[in-house]
Amino acid sequence: MTHGAYAAVNGIDLYYEILGADRPGPPLIMLHGGAYTFHLSFDALLPALTAERKVIGIELQGHGHTAGGDRPFSIRQCADDVIALLDHLGVEEADWFGYSLGGLTATEVAVSTPDRVRRVVLAASHFRATRSEAYHREITDMDLSSPRMPTEADAAAMQRAYEEVAPDPEDFYPFVQKIETVVHDFEGWTDEQLARMTMPVLIIVGDTDFVRLEHVVEVKQLLPDARLAILPDTKHLQVIRPDLVLPMVTAFLGE
């Protein structure tokens, strides 16, 4: 079953899809990466995940089918939108899978409303100030020669996926710039805030990610119940690897 729809939340029309088996238990909320769509982020995982459970894929403000509009963009606002959607759907508790920007949004949900989160997977995500602690310097400096940076093919795939479904296809580059500013200026969460994440957490990063490995190791040790997976020979935009990610995510969510 696949059902795509819009929900009026917090002044925007938020797009979501419901896929997979309608079985008892909490659904899996999947939140895409920045400048990505739900399907561009997760298509490689969806056949296996939706065979076993209900999946709700959400496209955040300015992404995919959801228009950017004139409203300011922030991680906190994205989290508020997602929580409002769950209220609209009557979902009290869920499992979560956030990739990059989606991981930041899922973390904010887990920090602010931990009762809505049973388990959470955070892929290619970070927790501290981007410019000073979390990201490698060449990412915040936009050093295009860095092997960690997206390729021209990566950028073309993002733009193509956006233009295929967006209400305003010409908004791609202006909104990408807005997202980059928000993520690069993001200050993250304090130790006290992260300690509220008492639910099981699976952190997944690539060994050639935007995110510094030292950063995620430090945060893994701070969280009360966290696992950490570092994927070999893997960049930020390659982290959603079905060969490695699918078995560990399936096992983690099934515990």
Long-range contacts (C-beta under 8 A, 24 or more apart in sequence): 4-65, 6-65, 6-66, 7-84, 7-85, 7-88, 7-89, 9-81, 9-84, 9-85, 9-88, 10-71, 10-77, 10-80, 10-81, 10-84, 11-69, 11-71, 12-61, 12-66, 12-67, 12-69, 12-71, 12-81, 13-66, 13-67, 14-58, 14-59, 14-60, 14-61, 14-66, 14-81, 14-84, 14-85, 15-58, 15-59, 15-64, 15-65, 15-66, 16-56, 16-57, 16-58, 16-59, 16-85, 17-56, 17-57, 18-54, 18-55, 18-56, 19-46, 19-50, 19-54, 19-55, 19-56, 19-57, 20-49, 20-50, 20-51, 20-52, 20-53, 20-54, 20-55, 21-50, 21-51, 21-52, 21-53, 21-54, 22-54, 23-52, 23-53, 23-54, 25-53, 26-91, 26-93, 26-94, 26-95, 26-118, 27-53, 27-54, 27-55, 27-56, 27-91, 27-94, 27-95, 28-53, 28-54, 28-55, 28-56, 28-94, 28-95, 28-96, 28-97, 28-253, 29-56, 29-58, 29-82, 29-86, 29-94, 29-95, 29-96, 29-97, 29-106, 30-55, 30-56, 30-57, 30-58, 30-96, 30-97, 30-98, 30-102, 31-58, 31-60, 31-82, 31-96, 31-97, 31-98, 31-99, 31-101, 31-102, 31-103, 31-105, 31-106, 32-57, 32-58, 32-59, 32-60, 32-63, 32-64, 32-99, 32-101, 32-102, 33-99, 33-100, 33-101, 33-102, 33-124, 33-237, 34-63, 34-100, 34-101, 34-176, 34-179, 34-180, 34-183, 35-63, 35-158, 35-162, 35-172, 35-175, 35-176, 35-179, 36-63, 36-99, 36-100, 36-158, 36-161, 37-63, 37-64, 37-65, 37-161, 37-162, 37-165, 38-64, 39-161, 40-157, 40-158, 40-161, 41-99, 41-102, 41-240, 42-97, 42-99, 42-240, 44-240, 44-241, 44-242, 45-240, 45-242, 45-245, 45-246, 45-249, 48-242, 48-246, 48-250, 49-246, 49-249, 49-250, 52-250, 56-89, 56-91, 56-94, 58-82, 58-85, 60-101, 60-102, 60-105, 62-171, 62-175, 62-178, 62-179, 63-162, 64-161, 64-162, 64-165, 64-166, 65-165, 65-166, 65-167, 67-166, 67-167, 67-168, 67-171, 68-168, 68-171, 68-174, 68-175, 68-178, 73-175, 73-178, 73-179, 73-182, 74-182, 75-101, 75-104, 75-105, 75-108, 75-182, 75-186, 76-108, 78-104, 78-105, 78-108, 79-105, 79-108, 79-109, 79-112, 82-109, 83-109, 83-113, 83-116, 86-116, 92-116, 93-117, 93-118, 94-118, 95-119, 95-120, 95-121, 95-253, 96-120, 96-121, 97-121, 97-123, 97-249, 98-122, 98-123, 98-125, 99-123, 99-124, 99-125, 99-239, 99-240, 100-124, 100-125, 100-236, 100-239, 101-179, 101-183, 104-183, 104-186, 107-189, 107-197, 110-196, 110-197, 110-199, 110-201, 111-189, 111-193, 111-194, 111-196, 111-197, 114-196, 114-197, 114-198, 114-199, 117-197, 117-199, 118-199, 119-199, 119-200, 119-201, 119-202, 119-252, 119-253, 119-255, 120-197, 120-199, 120-200, 120-201, 120-202, 121-201, 121-202, 121-204, 121-249, 121-252, 121-253, 122-201, 122-202, 122-203, 122-204, 123-204, 123-205, 123-239, 123-240, 123-245, 124-204, 124-205, 124-206, 124-209, 124-210, 124-211, 124-236, 124-239, 125-203, 125-205, 125-211, 126-188, 126-210, 126-211, 126-215, 126-216, 127-188, 127-189, 127-194, 127-215, 127-216, 127-219, 128-187, 128-188, 128-189, 128-215, 128-219, 129-186, 129-187, 129-188, 130-183, 130-184, 130-185, 130-186, 130-188, 131-184, 131-185, 133-188, 133-212, 133-215, 134-188, 134-211, 134-212, 134-215, 135-184, 135-210, 135-211, 135-212, 136-210, 136-211, 136-212, 139-210, 140-184, 147-208, 147-235, 148-208, 148-209, 148-210, 148-235, 148-236, 150-236, 150-237, 154-237, 191-222, 194-219, 194-222, 194-223, 195-222, 195-223, 195-224, 197-223, 197-224, 198-224, 198-225, 199-225, 200-225, 200-226, 200-227, 200-252, 200-255, 201-225, 201-226, 201-227, 202-226, 202-227, 202-229, 202-248, 202-249, 202-252, 203-227, 203-228, 203-229, 204-228, 204-229, 204-231, 204-239, 204-245, 204-248, 205-229, 205-230, 205-231, 205-239, 206-230, 206-231, 206-234, 206-235, 206-236, 206-238, 206-239, 207-231, 207-232, 207-233, 207-234, 208-233, 208-234, 208-235, 208-236, 209-234, 209-235, 209-236, 209-239, 210-236, 211-236, 227-252
